[in-house]
């Protein structure tokens, strides 16, 4: 009996190292690089993490925010590469370029408002061919539609102000398309540049001084981060304004037209999960949005004394009462 007990004990002891070594594998780390500040955008990190989890992979997200300082992006990208993250998610055109310039091996999944082929991020939309893929929302291509919308809501506006961030690389293409559309419509524009809170205040002072009748806010991550300030200034000066993301309308802005940021990052999360399972970015076609959301805030419209055309209400994806 004692011999059998001894043998059983030894067999159990032999198994101890195996049991002790069977620790759960650490969750892969996904780097998140964005040119803007976390304020107003931090929720997309959770959207990304939950999206990857919903696709069957648990990850740890390690964010790096450039706080609107584009020159910081290369160093932040290098930090993530040195951290040996499994994938880098790059939010915005400049972040994508910085990540691509930093590594040719770490997989990159980007969200950009530019043309990833022209910008050198991928070889083609259908066959990226390198270590990067993602989603292009072609922000510039829908700017003309935003101008049409704000003209429809403020037809009396002889002068429409346009707020842009001159430091954003996608501003140039967006502005060229907007100016061409304005010439075709016979609409005069007032271009206002701002890349800091103080500059935004100064831009609104100029808007009031020049008596602009409406405002188009350009697509920019810094403007996303500071959307509460922009919305408050538009309300204070009673200026009808159109924005590029539904978060603005949901926070009190008059109207927004564009892609859903959260939906964009849910789609990006699907690509991250596929890459973590072994897929190559070279073989994952660059995604493009299939729909653009029109959101109208009726509370803001009433506060501004605006009557929203029924045709426009019928086109809206969401009307906030």
Helices and strands as residue ranges (DSSP letters): H 2-21, E 28-34, H 43-54, E 59-65, G 70-72, H 73-82, E 87-91, H 93-102, E 107-112, E 132-136, G 139-142, H 143-153, E 159-164, H 171-185, E 188-193, H 197-209, E 214-217, H 221-225, H 227-236, E 240-243, H 246-250, E 255-258, H 261-276, G 281-283, E 287-288, E 293-297, H 298-303, H 310-315, E 318-320
